[in-house]
Amino acid sequence: MAITAAMVKELRDSTGAGMMDAKKALTETDGDMEAAVDWLRTKGLAKAAKKSGRTAAEGLVAVAVRDSEGVAVEVNSETDFVAKNADFQKMVASFANAALDAQDIDALKAAKVDGKTVEDTLTDKIATIGENMSVRRMVRLSGGSVVSYVHNAAAPGMGKIGVLVALSGPNDEFGKQVAMHVAAANPASLSEADLDASVVDKERQVQIDIARESGKPDAVIDKMIEGRMKKYMAEVTLLNQQFVVNPDVTVGQAAKDAGVEITGYVRLEVGEGIEKVVEDFAAEVAAVGKG
């Protein structure tokens, strides 16, 4: 596979590796971006990279809570200009409210808003604004109580990042703190038990490869891996992360101190996992000039 300058730049931006190291990593892995990140980490040439996906698509995430249930809905648009449009925001808010009575995204699209289905409402808005839009994701969360938070709100209840936190009992103040933590720290799962086994296995293999590069004896390597995996779990699981409000305790310990249990969370960020095509206008003009 041909390794392009854009691929090298993307890998450098995501890992902090040097240009030649990034190019070699991509060459060694035949252009596989994730494998290249792991290759760089194995060689000690990159930071541990978060692979949640590049945030690229525009739009808004809206959250709504009723009683002990909450929903988060992502509605995408092509440009941030549309996301700032009051009519678009009003539509997104109506979709979030409709989602409270829908079990999944298909049910949401069929739900009625002011006499029209969500899908038809969206189609009409596309025709009016002249920009492609989609209802991309919807997530429900229930618990003894559910608290919502929106980071950098564009309007009440909606913004670029929406978070829901479920607690075993009512404690809105603590729940809001945890939701803010989730927005900032972006944990991969609630606890070790909820973490995808394939993700854990992959991280363990990376750590094994890194340890072997050190040339130390197997007994030492085993201890190194054990310690690094423990540190990894503390970084990616919510209950084991250091609480942003009080870094002296973990989120799990803070919950115990607050007299509640965190039973679940949802974090949606606009455009997660969608790759945005970046237009190079200078190159486009140059190409046109060459005929």
C-alpha positions as CSV (number, residue, x, y, z in Angstrom):
1,M,0.0,0.0,0.0
2,A,1.3,3.5,-0.9
3,I,2.1,5.5,2.2
4,T,0.9,9.1,1.7
5,A,2.1,12.3,3.4
6,A,-1.5,12.7,4.8
7,M,-1.3,9.3,6.4
8,V,2.1,10.2,8.0
9,K,0.8,13.5,9.3
10,E,-2.3,11.8,10.8
11,L,-0.1,9.3,12.6
12,R,2.3,12.0,13.8
13,D,-0.6,14.1,15.1
14,S,-2.2,11.2,17.0
15,T,1.0,9.8,18.5
16,G,3.6,12.6,18.7
17,A,6.1,10.4,16.9
18,G,8.7,11.8,14.5
19,M,8.0,11.9,10.7
20,M,10.5,9.1,9.8
21,D,9.3,6.9,12.6
22,A,5.7,7.4,11.6
23,K,6.5,6.6,8.0
24,K,8.4,3.5,9.0
25,A,5.5,2.3,11.2
26,L,3.0,2.7,8.4
27,T,5.4,0.9,6.0
28,E,5.9,-2.0,8.5
29,T,2.1,-2.3,9.0
30,D,1.1,-1.8,5.3
31,G,-0.7,1.4,6.0
32,D,-2.9,0.0,8.9
33,M,-3.2,3.1,11.1
34,E,-4.1,1.3,14.4
35,A,-1.4,-1.3,13.9
36,A,1.1,1.5,13.2
37,V,0.2,3.1,16.5
38,D,0.8,-0.2,18.3
39,W,4.1,-0.6,16.4
40,L,5.3,2.8,17.6
41,R,4.2,2.1,21.1
42,T,6.1,-1.2,21.1
43,K,9.2,0.6,20.0
44,G,8.7,3.2,22.7
45,L,8.2,5.9,20.0
46,A,4.6,6.9,20.8
47,K,2.3,7.8,23.6
48,A,-0.6,5.5,24.4
49,A,-3.1,6.7,21.8
50,K,-6.8,6.9,22.4
51,K,-8.6,5.1,19.6
52,S,-12.1,6.3,20.2
53,G,-12.0,7.7,16.6
54,R,-11.6,11.2,15.2
55,T,-14.3,13.6,16.0
56,A,-15.1,15.1,12.6
57,A,-18.8,15.4,11.7
58,E,-20.7,18.4,12.8
59,G,-24.0,18.6,14.7
60,L,-25.2,18.3,18.2
61,V,-25.8,15.8,21.0
62,A,-28.9,16.4,23.1
63,V,-29.8,14.9,26.4
64,A,-33.1,14.5,28.2
65,V,-34.1,13.0,31.5
66,R,-37.5,11.9,32.9
67,D,-37.8,10.3,36.3
68,S,-35.2,7.5,36.4
69,E,-34.5,7.3,32.7
70,G,-32.4,9.4,30.4
71,V,-31.6,9.5,26.7
72,A,-28.8,11.0,24.6
73,V,-29.3,11.6,20.8
74,E,-26.8,12.6,18.2
75,V,-28.0,14.5,15.2
76,N,-25.4,15.3,12.5
77,S,-25.1,18.1,10.0
78,E,-22.5,18.9,7.4
79,T,-21.4,22.2,9.0
80,D,-21.0,23.8,12.4
81,F,-22.9,26.8,11.0
82,V,-26.1,24.7,10.8
83,A,-25.5,23.3,14.4
84,K,-25.6,26.9,15.6
85,N,-28.9,27.5,13.8
86,A,-31.9,28.1,16.2
87,D,-34.3,26.1,14.1
88,F,-31.9,23.1,13.9
89,Q,-31.4,23.3,17.7
90,K,-35.2,23.3,18.3
91,M,-35.5,20.3,16.1
92,V,-32.8,18.4,17.9
93,A,-34.4,19.2,21.3
94,S,-37.7,17.8,20.0
95,F,-36.0,14.6,18.9
96,A,-34.5,14.2,22.4
97,N,-37.8,14.6,24.1
98,A,-39.4,12.1,21.6
99,A,-36.6,9.6,22.4
100,L,-37.8,9.4,26.0
101,D,-40.7,7.3,24.7
102,A,-38.7,5.3,22.1
103,Q,-36.7,2.1,22.8
104,D,-34.2,2.4,20.0
105,I,-33.2,4.6,17.1
106,D,-35.7,3.0,14.7
107,A,-38.5,3.7,17.1
108,L,-37.3,7.2,17.4
109,K,-37.3,7.8,13.6
110,A,-40.9,6.6,13.6
111,A,-42.0,8.7,16.6
112,K,-44.2,11.7,16.0
113,V,-43.1,15.3,16.5
114,D,-45.8,17.9,15.9
115,G,-47.8,15.5,13.8
116,K,-44.9,14.3,11.7
117,T,-42.4,11.4,12.2
118,V,-38.9,12.3,13.2
119,E,-37.7,11.0,9.9
120,D,-40.1,13.2,7.9
121,T,-39.3,16.2,10.0
122,L,-35.6,15.7,9.3
123,T,-36.3,15.3,5.5
124,D,-38.2,18.6,5.5
125,K,-35.4,20.3,7.4
126,I,-32.8,19.0,4.9
127,A,-35.0,20.4,2.0
128,T,-35.3,23.8,3.9
129,I,-31.6,24.2,4.9
130,G,-30.1,22.5,1.9
131,E,-27.6,20.4,3.9
132,N,-27.5,16.7,4.6
133,M,-28.4,15.7,8.1
134,S,-28.9,12.4,10.0
135,V,-30.1,11.0,13.3
136,R,-27.0,8.9,13.9
137,R,-27.2,7.5,17.4
138,M,-29.5,7.2,20.4
139,V,-28.7,5.7,23.8
140,R,-31.0,5.1,26.8
141,L,-29.9,4.8,30.4
142,S,-31.9,4.0,33.5
143,G,-31.1,3.7,37.2
144,G,-32.2,4.8,40.7
145,S,-31.6,8.3,39.4
146,V,-30.1,9.7,36.2
147,V,-28.2,12.9,35.9
148,S,-27.3,14.7,32.6
149,Y,-24.6,17.1,31.6
150,V,-23.6,18.8,28.4
151,H,-20.1,20.1,27.8
152,N,-19.9,23.5,26.2
153,A,-23.6,23.7,25.7
154,A,-24.7,25.4,22.4
155,A,-28.3,25.6,23.9
156,P,-30.0,24.1,27.0
157,G,-29.5,20.4,27.0
158,M,-27.4,20.1,23.9
159,G,-23.8,20.6,22.8
160,K,-20.8,18.7,21.4
161,I,-20.5,16.2,24.2
162,G,-23.5,14.8,26.1
163,V,-23.3,12.7,29.3
164,L,-25.7,10.6,31.3
165,V,-24.8,9.0,34.7
166,A,-27.0,6.5,36.5
167,L,-26.8,6.3,40.3
168,S,-28.3,3.8,42.7
169,G,-30.0,6.7,44.5
170,P,-30.6,10.4,44.3
171,N,-27.6,12.7,44.6
172,D,-27.7,15.2,41.7
173,E,-24.7,17.2,42.9
174,F,-22.4,14.2,42.9
175,G,-23.9,12.9,39.7
176,K,-23.2,16.1,38.0
177,Q,-19.6,16.0,39.1
178,V,-19.2,12.4,37.8
179,A,-20.8,13.4,34.5
180,M,-18.3,16.3,34.2
181,H,-15.5,13.8,34.9
182,V,-16.8,11.4,32.2
183,A,-16.9,14.3,29.7
184,A,-13.3,15.2,30.4
185,A,-11.7,11.8,31.0
186,N,-13.7,9.7,28.4
187,P,-13.4,6.3,30.2
188,A,-13.6,3.2,28.0
189,S,-15.9,1.4,30.5
190,L,-17.5,1.5,33.9
191,S,-15.2,-1.1,35.4
192,E,-12.8,-3.9,34.5
193,A,-15.7,-6.3,34.2
194,D,-17.3,-4.2,31.5
195,L,-14.2,-3.6,29.4
196,D,-14.1,-5.4,26.0
197,A,-11.9,-8.5,26.4
198,S,-10.4,-8.0,22.9
199,V,-9.3,-4.5,24.0
200,V,-7.7,-5.8,27.1
201,D,-6.0,-8.6,25.2
202,K,-4.6,-6.2,22.6
203,E,-3.3,-3.8,25.3
204,R,-1.7,-6.8,27.1
205,Q,0.1,-7.9,23.9
206,V,1.4,-4.4,23.3
207,Q,2.7,-4.3,26.8
208,I,4.3,-7.7,26.4
209,D,6.0,-6.5,23.2
210,I,7.2,-3.4,24.9
211,A,8.6,-5.3,27.9
212,R,10.4,-7.8,25.6
213,E,12.1,-4.9,23.9
214,S,13.8,-4.2,27.2
215,G,15.6,-7.5,27.1
216,K,14.9,-8.2,30.8
217,P,14.4,-11.7,32.2
218,D,10.9,-13.3,31.9
219,A,10.3,-13.0,35.7
220,V,10.9,-9.3,35.6
221,I,8.8,-8.9,32.4
222,D,5.8,-10.6,34.1
223,K,5.9,-8.1,36.9
224,M,6.3,-5.3,34.5
225,I,3.3,-6.4,32.5
226,E,1.2,-6.8,35.7
227,G,2.0,-3.3,36.9
228,R,1.4,-1.7,33.5
229,M,-2.0,-3.5,33.1
230,K,-3.0,-2.3,36.5
231,K,-2.1,1.2,35.5
232,Y,-3.9,0.8,32.2
233,M,-7.1,-0.2,34.1
234,A,-6.8,2.8,36.3
235,E,-6.6,5.0,33.2
236,V,-9.5,3.6,31.2
237,T,-12.1,2.4,33.7
238,L,-14.4,5.0,35.3
239,L,-14.5,3.6,38.8
240,N,-10.7,3.3,38.9
241,Q,-9.8,6.7,37.5
242,Q,-8.6,9.5,39.7
243,F,-11.6,11.8,40.3
244,V,-11.1,15.1,38.6
245,V,-12.9,16.9,41.5
246,N,-10.5,15.2,44.0
247,P,-7.5,13.4,42.5
248,D,-6.6,11.9,45.9
249,V,-9.5,9.4,45.5
250,T,-10.8,7.2,42.7
251,V,-14.3,7.8,41.2
252,G,-15.4,4.6,42.9
253,Q,-14.2,5.7,46.3
254,A,-15.8,9.1,45.8
255,A,-19.1,7.3,45.1
256,K,-18.8,5.3,48.3
257,D,-18.1,8.5,50.2
258,A,-21.2,10.1,48.7
259,G,-23.3,7.1,49.7
260,V,-24.3,6.0,46.2
261,E,-23.2,3.5,43.6
262,I,-22.5,4.5,40.0
263,T,-24.4,1.9,37.9
264,G,-23.8,3.1,34.4
265,Y,-23.0,6.0,32.2
266,V,-23.3,7.2,28.6
267,R,-21.0,9.6,26.8
268,L,-21.7,10.7,23.2
269,E,-19.5,13.1,21.4
270,V,-20.5,14.6,18.0
271,G,-18.9,12.8,15.1
272,E,-17.1,10.1,17.1
273,G,-15.7,7.5,14.6
274,I,-16.6,9.5,11.5
275,E,-13.7,10.5,9.3
276,K,-14.2,14.0,7.8
277,V,-12.8,14.7,4.4
278,V,-10.5,17.7,4.7
279,E,-10.5,19.7,1.5
280,D,-7.1,21.1,0.4
281,F,-8.3,24.2,-1.4
282,A,-4.7,25.2,-2.4
283,A,-4.2,21.9,-4.1
284,E,-7.6,22.1,-5.7
285,V,-6.9,25.5,-7.2
286,A,-3.5,24.4,-8.4
287,A,-5.1,21.4,-10.1
288,V,-7.6,23.6,-11.8
289,G,-4.9,25.9,-12.9
290,K,-3.0,23.1,-14.6
291,G,-6.1,22.3,-16.6
